[in-house]
Amino acid sequence: MTAPSVRPVSLTQQIVEAATAITIQEDWAGLTMGRLASAVGVSRQTIYNEVGSKPQLAELIVLTEASKFLDAVNRAFDEHQPDYQAAIHLGTQQVLRMGQSNALLRSIVGAVHGVESALLPLLTTQSQGLLTVATSVVSTRLQGCGIVRERADLVSECVVRLVLSYLMQPSHSPEHTADTILSVVSPALGSANA
């Protein structure tokens, strides 16, 4: 009997994981490329060669973390296909629940109170990369449920922006918030193929 093969962790993944850990422990300001290189066991130049500058690393960290949230969205669509309203509702709940316990997100949001975080704009004012990726995932899944592309794109962007806003500043339970978001987008979904 042979042991199952384990995929080796890529250098980029090692860098992102180490940078995420440092950011959670000490905030983004505590991360230097030299310290990151030491944590990964490579030279600073290797870090720059692999991920680019610190702002590029910041975007990579945010997109890597976002992929975990988008996996939950995909699972919700897999579970409820072709009931896109149920999928959006469950996906929204799952994402908001994950946000409550996500250490990196809490670190970024918590940095608003006193410590400047270069990661915060990637979730707010400079979130185009995140919005593009997340909107594309949701739109593709809605199209797979038979919703025409233009309507899927519109509804997806609205859902993603609302969910991101509630992740940054929760005001109710994930269940209540999912109900609210679905009630806002349901009219557009109900006439999606009209």
Buried (B, 14 or more C-beta within 10 A) or exposed (E): EEEEEEEEEEBEEBBBBBBBBBBBEEBBEEBEBEBBBBBBEBEBEBBBEBBEEBEEBBBBBBBBBBEEBBEBBBBBBEEBEEEBBBBBBBBBBBBBBBBEEBEBBEBBBEBEEEBEBBBBBBBBEBBEBBBEBBBBBBBBBBBBBEBEEEBBBBBBBBBBBBBBBBBBEBEEEBEEBBBBBBEEBBEBBEEBEE
